[in-house]
Amino acid sequence: MKPNSIAIVGAAETTELGRIPGSGQIQLHADAALNALADTGLKLSDIDGIATAGESPTDVAHYLGLAPTWVDGTSVGGCSFMIHVRHAAAAINEGLCHTVLITHGESGRSNIGRSMRGGGGRATLAGQFEGPYCGMGPTTAFTLPFMRYMKETGTTLEQLAMVAVVQREWAALNPRATLREATSVEEVMNDRMIAYPFTKSECCLVTDGGGALILTTAERAKDFPQKPVYIVGTGESVETNMISQMGDFTSSRAFRMAGKKALQEAGIQHSDVDHLMIYDAFAHLPFYGLEDLGFCGKGEAGAFIWERNTAIGGELPLNTNGGGLSYMHSGMYGMYALQESVRQMRGIAPAQIKDAKLSVCHGVGGMFAASGTIIMTNDPS
C-alpha cells in the first residue's frame, strides 16, 4: 500500500452502546453507518464499496440500499475490521472503488436478530480434535497458552490483574464506557473465578453496539468536515483455529507477522508511536501484543504494565477508551479499537493524548487464530 494515500474521513459508533434490546443486529449496522455518513456529509449513494463481518455484506448492502462495485466479507473474528481497512485501502488504490463503508453491529448481549453465519460443528478440525475435550470457548481456550506463558516468563497473577486496573482508569475518563468505577489489584484477583487464571474482571464485557468507518483517497480528504486520519501501515495474517496447534503458546505467529508488516510499511520505529490499541478481550492479550509487536522483550510485558507505562501519564498510552474489559465488547471488538485510534488522531478522544501523531491499532481474531494491524497518523506528509 502507498503510505498516506488513503484516509479515514468518517468514523462513528452506534447511537447507544451497552444494552440495546430495541434494535436487531442489522439495525445496529445501519445505525453506525448512518452516523458515519453524518460525520462526513456523504449520502448512501456516494458509497461504492462495502465491507463487513458478522452479517453478510450482501444483507447489509441490501438493507442500506447500496449498489457497490467492491465487496469484502472477510470474517476471521474480532480483527476482521482491521483487515477490512487494509483491503479497502488496496481496493481504492487500485481504482476498484472510491468510497468504502466498513460496518459492524452486534447484539452480543440482547441477542436480537443475530446472524448465524460461519460457526463450527463436529466435522470441523476443531470439532474433531479439540471439541471432544469439552472446551468452553474463549474462557477456557485462552487459559492454555497463557498458563504456559506465565510458567515460562514468570508473569504473576498480580501483573495480570494490573491490566484490568489500568483499563478501568482509562474508562473512568470515558463517558461512554460500561464500567467506570475504580478497582484495585486485590479486587480483581478476588473477583469471581471464571476459568483459571481469569477472574470476571479479567474477561471481556458482553454488550450490544457497533461502529462504522468511511475511507477514500487522501486527495479527497480535504473535502470533508472532519480531520482526516491517514493510513500509513497495514498488516494481516492467520495461524490456526486450534489452540493446541499453535507453534508457540507464548507468542502469536499471526501477531508477529501482521505487526511486522505494518511497521515496515509505515517505515517507523517503536519510539515513534504515541498511542497503542491492543485488542483486550481478556487481560492477557496486551502481554502478547506488546511483545509480539516488539514494544517489549519476551516476558517483559507484565512488568512494563505493572510499572504503569501504559497507564495515564505513561510512556505508551494503551487502550485509552477502556478496552474490551471496561469500555465495551459486543463479541467482535476490533471496530471499537479502530474508532479510538481515529478519535486520538483527530484529537477528540475523551482521554486525549497530547500531541499524539501516530497510533498503532492491533487486533486478534478467534483465540490467536488471526490478526490485523493498522497504523494511522494525522500528519498528511
Secondary structure by P-SEA (a helix, b strand, c coil): cccccccccbbbccccccccccccaaaaaaaaaaaaaaacccccccccbbbbccccaaaaaaaaccccccccccccccaaaaaaaaaaaaaaaaccccbbbbbcccccccccccccccccccccccccccccccccccaaaaaaaaaaaaaaccccaaaaaaaaaaaaaaaaacccccccccccaaaaaaccccccccccccbbbbbbcccbbbbbccccccccccbbbbbcccccccccccccccccccccaaaaaaaaaaaaaaccccccccbbbccccccaaaaaaaaaaccccccaaaaaaaaccccccccccccccccccccccccccaaaaaaaaaaaaacccccccccccbbbbbbcccccccbbbbbbbcccc
